[in-house]
Amino acid sequence: MSINLKDNNLLEKLQQMDVHDMELLSDEIRSFLIESVSKTGGHLASNLGVVELTIAMHKMYNSPTDKFIFDVGHQSYVHKILTGRAAEFDSLRKYKGLSGFPKGKESVHDAYETGHSTTSLSAAMGMATARDLDGDDYEVIAVIGDGSMTGGMAYEALNNIGTCNKNIKIILNDNGMSISKNIGSLSLHLSKLRASKDYLSAKDNVKTFLDNVPVVGKGIKSTISVQKDLLKYSLYSQGVFIEEMGVEYIGPIDGHNIEKLMEAMEIANKVKGPTLIHVITKKGKGYYWAEKYPKRFHGISAFDTETGKPLSKTIDSYSEVFGKKLLKLAEENKDIVAITAAMGAATGLTYMHERFPERTFDVGLAEQHGVTFAAGLAKAGKLPVVAIYSTFLQRSFDQIIEDVALQNLHVIFAVDRAGLVGADGETHHGQYDISYLSMIPNMTILSPCDGKQLEEMLDYAVKLDGPVAIRYPRGTSVSNHLRLRKFNGNNITLKEGKDLTIFAVGSMLDIAIEASDKLGKQGYDTGVVNVCSIKPVLVPSIDSKLYITIEDGSLSGGFGERFNMITEIPTITLGIPDRFIEHGSVDELREELGLTSDSIVKGARDYFEKRETGCTSCK
């Protein structure tokens, strides 16, 4: 059978394929993924690992009638290819192009939009419950990785699913363990036996018979139950915990064997109630460099397919600066410890881990636990530095309030990827951290304009009392402005302006300086203030006719809103509006949102032009 991945009817043709054809399809998809992602960037290793699994799912289930829910969703590229979107892959993660995550507006096959981890089982429980209430009979299939199973929410959902005995199919994609061929085959055989009609019927008949035998019946049933548990623990230890939660366990299964995958799904479909298929896959499968360096190819920019090396390299990123500076501080202060939530290398903690592994803690995808863990460390006299992406830190909002801030504990939050992050889009932009952290009592919030200032803020934060958050963007820490005077806790006034002053939060400084230069050439005396301290809000006494604030965070609850409340001078606030922002390059998104020097210039000119005609208020 000829295979054209860009065929809109590919999903229909898959139903006509035999195993051999599907194996050829797997090879085609892998080659396509490597070639496509090498140009656009994206999540490669995770998608290469689920090629056969996704093909088997679409073969055995009927999407979009049956609902696929991908935990996190970065492994949905194969799903997108099979559901008719291969022709759009040159726009993957680009402005107005194909998303790197499931998106309902792209296709009816994207049943649920995801981006953060540990959510799929809870969503599946909700969908299955709605299905049952409506009297429908479609399948709900949740795909969750072993990494996501380190988050507590997954177990809350698993407990609920097992207790309610919901008919949900769970596929555990485990790329963190190896599998013995013999054990895998035996387990599949036992699973097949337990799912057979004869076995289930016999099981029910024996239970009913023993319940009706006077005096000894229940004792015999109890003995049989003990013997069954002994057999299960000896031959079937992988799934004991899952089954104790009320979920039928099938596996482990070779996740790159389409025939075995289909057989396992067939078994699962015969079982009444929830089932979990434990699938073993290899991250980066089929591409040498991704198999060798799966972490590097988890999320990668455009790269050379021959060497596996990125085509461009970000130097002196904020994460790198943070990681190196933290190591220096840890060498000077034995009480400093580092915490991350499965993002150690990405947040720059590699240096700390290599030098002080006993003082570096990866809690898995469990941000809530990580923050309260930090609170316990701080209460016992340690100085925890919690390095988490802005978008993921919001998952621990309650813990920041109740466990850290309420006790005024000295915990430093290194809030990486603050502001617009670009290609990952709505679920990953760090646009809310200023808003949700600013409302918390005892919290100090700082934002550096470059890498050097980040180092100075870490020095300063170590000496403070109480919780401190330092928020900084993704990418390069190298700026266009000249070095400023050293940060000492206050905002830094570069220049005072009689006409207007621009207050630029953190990395917005270069944009503000550029706008000041443009306005100066047009005759406006324009000042610039580097806003280092977001909270407390510090307003220098500058006698200007107009203030303009600009920040890479939400306008609602942001710095500008708080600033505007404590000054009598007319103020224009620029920031991210009250809506979700799609993916695209940071420059493209800033242009769309008006976070540019031209937007500042236009705002100032419009104000002064209206002022001349008698309109004097910008508030």
N, C-alpha and C positions, 0 to 999 in steps of 0.2 A: 504494500500500500504506500503510495506517495504521500509525503507529509509536508504540508505548508503551514507553518506556525501562524501565519498572518491570515489564514482562512477563517472567516467569520463563523463557519460551521464546524470548527475544529472539535467542539464539545460533542456534537452529534456524531462526528466520525470516530471519536474515541469509543463510543458505544459499540462500534462495529469491529474494533481492533481485538486481536488475540494478544497473548502475552508477549510474543516475539515483536509484534508491531509496537506495543507499548514500551518495550525496551529500546527500540529504535527511536521512539518519540522522546524518551528520557535523554538519549544522547543528543538529539537535536536541540532540546530545551537547554541543556547544559551549555552547549556551544553558543547558543543564542544569548544566554544570560551573561557569559563571560565577555562576549563581544560587546553587548549593549552596555553593561555596567562599567566596562573599562572606559567608555566615553562619557557617561553621565554621572558616574559615581553612584553609590547606594549600598544596600545591605546585600553583599554577595554570598558570604560563607553560609549564612543561615538558609538562603534560598537554594543553593547547590545541595544542601543536605536534605531537602524535603521534596525533591523532584519526583521520585517513585511514589512517595507517600501521597502527594497531592494528586498524581495521576490515578492511583488506586481509589482515592476518595471520590473523585469525579466519576470513576467507572462504577463504583458500588452504590453511590447515592445520586439523587436527582436534583441538582441545584438548578434553579433557585427555589424549587418547592421545598426541598430539604435545605436546612439552614446551616452554613458553615460559619463558625465564629473562631477567628484566629487570635489567640492571645498575643498581645503587643501588635502583631500585624505586619512586622517587617519581613516576615517569611511568606508573604502573599503574592510575590511576583509570579510564581508558577501558576497559581490560581488565576491571576490576571491574564496570563498568556492563554491558558486553556479556555477562558471565557471571552475570547475575542478581542484582546487589547494589545496583542503583540505589535501591531502596526503603529501603535502610539509610543512605543518604548523609547524612541529617540527624544521624547519630551519628558521622560521620567524625572520627577523631582525638580523640573524646571518651571519657571513662572508661567502660570495658566496651563501647565501640562499635566501629565499623569502623576498621581500621588504615589509616594512610596509606601502608603498604608491603605487598608480597605476604605473605600469611600462610596457611600450609597448613591451619590449623584453620578458616579462613573458607570455603575452597573447594578442591575437588580441582583446579581450574584454576590454582591458585597452586603451580606445580611446585617452586619453590625460593624460600626466604625470603632477602631481601636488605635492605640498608640502607646498606652502605658501597660504595665504588666499586671498579671494576676487577676484580670477582670473577666476572662472568658467563661469560667465556670459559673459565676454569679449571673452573668448575662444569659447563659444557657438555661439556668434554672428559671429565670424569668420568662424566657421564650417558651420553654416546655410547659410551664404552668399556664401561660396564656393559651397555648395550643390545646391543652386538656380542657380548660374552661370553655373553649369554643367548640369542642368536640371534633377537632381536626386530628389527623394521624401522620403528619409529616415528621421527619426525623430532625433532631437538633444535635449537631456534632461540634464539640468544642475541641480545638487543637491547642494544647498548652505545652510549653517546654519545661525541661527539668530546672532551668534557671528560674522561671516564674513560680515553680513549686517551692521556692525558698521564701515566698511571701505569704504572710498569714491569711490574707483574704482568700487565697485558693483553698485553704483548709476549712475556713468558715463555710464556703460554698459546698465543698465536698461533703462535709458533715450534714448540711441541709439536704443535699441531693440524696444521700444515702438514707437519711431518716425518713424523707418523704417518698422514697422509692420511685423517683421520677425516671421515665424512659429517656435517658440522655446518653449519647455516645461520647465518651471522652477519649481522645487520643493523646497520650503522653509521649511527646517527641523528646527522647532522651539522647542527647549527644555528649553526655558526660560519663558514659560507662562503656565497657566492652561486653561482649556476649559470647558465651560458649555455644557452639553449634548444637551440641548434644542436649544441653539443658534447654535451649530454646525449642528444639524439636519436641522434647518430652513435654514441656509446658504447653505447647500448642496442642499436642495430642490430648493431654488431660483437659484442656479448655474445651476442645471439640467434644470430648466425651461428656463433660458436664453440661454442655449446651444441647445435647441430643434429646429428641422427644422421648425416647425410651428411658433415658436416665432420669429426666425430670418427672416423667410419669411414675416411674418406679419409686423415686424418692418420695413423692407425695403419697403414694399408696402405702409405703412402709411406715411413714409418719402417722398416717391415719390409723393403720392397723395397730401399731404399738400404743397409740393413745387410748385405744379401746380395750386393750388387754388389761384385765384387773390386776392390781397389786404390783406386778413385775414389769408391766409395759413401759412405764416412764423411766424405770431404772435402766432397762435395756437400751432405751432411746438415748439416755444420758451417756451410757458407756460407748455406744456407737458414735455419739457426738465427740467424745474425748478422742476416740481412735481416729476419727476423721480429722480432728485438729492436729493430731500428731503427724498424720500423713501430710497434711497441708504444710505444716511448719518444716518438715524434713525435705519435701520435694518441691515446695512451692513458696519458698520464703520471700521471694521478690514481692509477692502480692498480698502477704498476710495483712499488713497495715491497711491497705486499700480495702480488703474484704471485711476487716473488722469495722470499717466505717459504713458498711452496707452497700458497697459497690463491687460488682463482679469484676474480677481481674483476669485479663487475657494477655499472655506474653511471658517473657519478652520476645519480640518478633524482630527479625532482620528488616530494618526499614528501607533497605535497598533491594529487597526481593519482592517484586510486584505480586507474584503468585501467592507468597506467604501472607502478604498484607491483605490481599483480597480474601483469602481463606479466613484470616482473623476477623475481618469485618463481617463476613458471612456468619461466623459463629456469634459475634456480638449481636447481630440482627435477630437471632433466634432467642436471645435471652430477654425475659421480661424484666423491666427495671433498668437501673443504671449500670453501664459497663465501662471499664477502662481498658484500652488496648495500649500496652506498654511497647513502644517502638524504639529500637536502637538505630540511630543514624550517625553519620560522620559529617561534621561541619566542613564545608568546603569540598565535599565529595566530587571528584572528577577533575579538579584543577589543582595542580601541584602546589602552587604558592598559597592558595587558600587553605589547603589541607595542612601545610606546614606552619602557616601563620594565621590560624582562624580568628584570633583576636583582632589582628590588623585588618583583616578582610571582613570583619563584622559590619562595620560601616566605613567605607573607603571613598576617597575622591577618585577622579579619573586616573587610570593607571596604564602602564605598558603591559600588555598581555604576555610578552615574552619574558620579561624580568620580574613582573609583579610590583614594580616600583611606581609610586605616584608620579604623575607628570609634573605636578607642581608641589612644592613643599612649603607649609606654613612655618616660618621661623619665629622664634621668640613669642610663642603663643602665651596667652594669659595663664593657661593651665600649666605650661612648662615653668613659667616664672614662679607661680605659686608653689609648685612642687619642690623646686630647688631652694626657694627661700624657707619653706617649712622645714626642710631637712637641716638647714643652718640653725634655725631656732631650736629644733629638737636636740641638736648636738650641744646647745648651750643650756637647755632646760630639760632635765630628765623627766619632768612631769607632763610634758607635751605628748599626747597620743593622737593618732589619726584614725578616722572612721570613714568608710565609704560604703555605698550600697551597690555592689557589683560593678562599680565603674572606677576601679582603682587606677588603671593605666590612663583612662580618658581624662580623669581629673588631675593627673600629674603626680599621683602618689607612688609611682614606681620607685622613685629615689628613696622615699621614706621606707618603703617595704624592703628594699634591698639592704638598707643600712640598719633599720630597726624593725625587723619582722615581728618581734614580740610586742611592739608598740603600735602596730598597724593592723587594723581590724576591718575585714570585709564581712558585712552582716548579710550579704545576699540582697535580693530585691525586696528589702523589708525596711523602708525608710522610717516607718513609725517606730519600730523596734530600735533602729539605729539612733534616733534622737533621744529616746528614753534611756537607752544604753549609755549615751553620752552624759545624760543627766546624772545617772548613777556614778559614773566615773568622776564627774565634777564634784558631786557631793562628797566623794571620798578623797578629794584633794588633788585630782589630776586636772589637766587642762586639755580637754578634748577639742580637736579641730575636725569638724564634720564637713567633708567635701562631697556635695551632691548638686546635680543640675538643678537650676531654678524650677523647671517644670515638674521634677520629681520631688523636690522638697515640699511642694504644696500638699503632697500626700500625707505629710506629717504635721499638718497645721495644728491639730489639737495637742499633739505632744510638745510642740514648741511652746504653746501657751501654758499648758497644765504642768508639764514636767520640768521645763527649763525656765521660762520667764517668771512664772508665779513664785518660784523659789529664788529668782534672781541669780541663777547659777552662771558661772563664767564658762560659757561654751561659745566657741568661735565657729560660725557657719561660713564656709567658703562656698558661695553661691555661684557656681559655674554656669556658663551658657545663659546669662541673664540677658534680657532684651530679645531682639529678633535673631533667630538662629539660622534662617534660610530654608534649605531644601526639605527639612523634615516637617515643616508646616505647623498646622494648628495645635497638634498635641504636644509639640516640643518647644514652641516659642516661650521664652521666659518673660512674659509681659506682665505677670501678676505679682511678682515678688515684692515690689515696692508697696503695693496696695495691701497685701495680706500681712506683711511684716510691720508696716508702719502703725497699724492699729493695736499692736501688742505692747502693753506697758513694759518698761525696763529695757526695751530693745534699742540698741544703737545700730544704725544702718549706714554703711560707707560705700562709696563707689569710686574706683580709681579711673583716672583719665589715660593712664599708660602703665606699662609694666613696672617702672621704677616706683610710681606712686603706690602700686599694689604692694610692693615690698615694704614701703614705709607704713602702709596701713596695717600690715601684719605685725610689724614692730609695735605699733601703737595699740593694736587690739590685745596683744599679749599682756600689756600693762594695765588694761582696763579691768573693772569689775562688771559682772553681769553679762548677759548675752550680747554678742556682737555679730552682725551679718555683714560680710564684704561681698558685694555683688559685682561681677565682671563678665564681659561678653565672650562669645566664642571667637577664636581666631587670633590674629596678630596683636601683640601688645605694643607694637612700634607705632608711634604717632608722628604727625607732621609738625606739631608745635615744638617750640624750644622748651628745654627743661625749666620747670617752675621751681619756686622755692619749696623747701621740704614741707611735707604735710605734717602738721602738729595737732590735728583735731579740728581745725577750722577750715572754712572755705577760703579759697585763694582768689583775690581780686587782681586780675591781670591789668585792667585799665578801667578807669571811671569814665562814664559818658554823661554829658549834660542832657542830651536828647533821650537816649535810652540805654538800658543795660540788659545784656543777655545773660541769663543764669543757665549754665549748661551742666547737666548731670553727667558725671563720669565721662564715658567715651564720646559723648556728644560735643566735647570741647572743640575739636577740630572744625566741626560744622559751624559752631558759634563764632570762632575766630575768622573763618572764611566769610561769614555773613557780615561781621564787623568791618572787614576790609571793604566789602562791596558797598556797604552803607556809608562808609567814610568817603568813598569816591563820589558818592551822590550828595555829600554835604551834611550828613548826619553824624553828630558826635556820639559815637557808640562805645560803650564799655562792655567788658566781658568778665564774668565771675565763674571760676571753676568750682562747681558744687561738689565737694568731697563728702560732706555730711548731709545725708538725706534726712536722717533723724538722729539727733534733734535738728529741726529746721533753723538754720542760722541765716539771718538776713543782714548783710552788711549795710551800714548807713550810707547809702549813695543817693544823692539828690538828682534823680533822673525824672523825666516827664513820663516815661513808659518803662515797664519791665516786660521782658519776654522770657519765659522758661521753656526749656526743651529737654525731654527725657525719653529714653528708650523703654518706657513702661506705660501701663494703662493710665489714661487721663483720669478715669474714675478711681478716686482714692489715691492718686499718685502724688508725687512731689509738688507739681504745679498747683494742684487743688489745695493742698495743705499750705503752701506758700501764699497763695492768693487770699487765704483766710486771715493771715496775720499782717498784711500790708495794706496801706491806704492808697498806694500808688497804682494806677491802672495797669493791669497785668494781662498779657496774652499767654495762654498755656498751649504748648505743642507737645503731643505725645501720641500714644496708640489709642484710637477710638474704641468705643464700647462694642466691639465685635470680634469674632474670631478671624485671624489672619492666615490666609493660605500660604502655600510654599512658593519659593522663588529666591533669587539671590537677595542678600541683605540690601544692596544698593537699589535693586528694583522695588523692594518693599518699602524702603524709606521714601523713594520717589512717590509711590502710590499713596503713602500715608502723610506726606507733607513734612517729613523729618529731614529737611534739606536746608542749605543756606538760602536758597531762593525763596523758600517758604517763610523764613524769618524776615527776609528783605521785604517780601510782599506784605506780610503782616504789619511791619513797621510803617511802610509807605501808606498803606490803607488807613492806618490809625491817624497819622499826621495829616493826611488829606481830609479825612472826616473832621478832624479837630479844627482845621482851618475853616470848615463850613459850619461849625457850631456843634458838632457831635463830639463830646469830650469823654465819653465813658466806654471803656472796652470790657468792663466787668459785666 
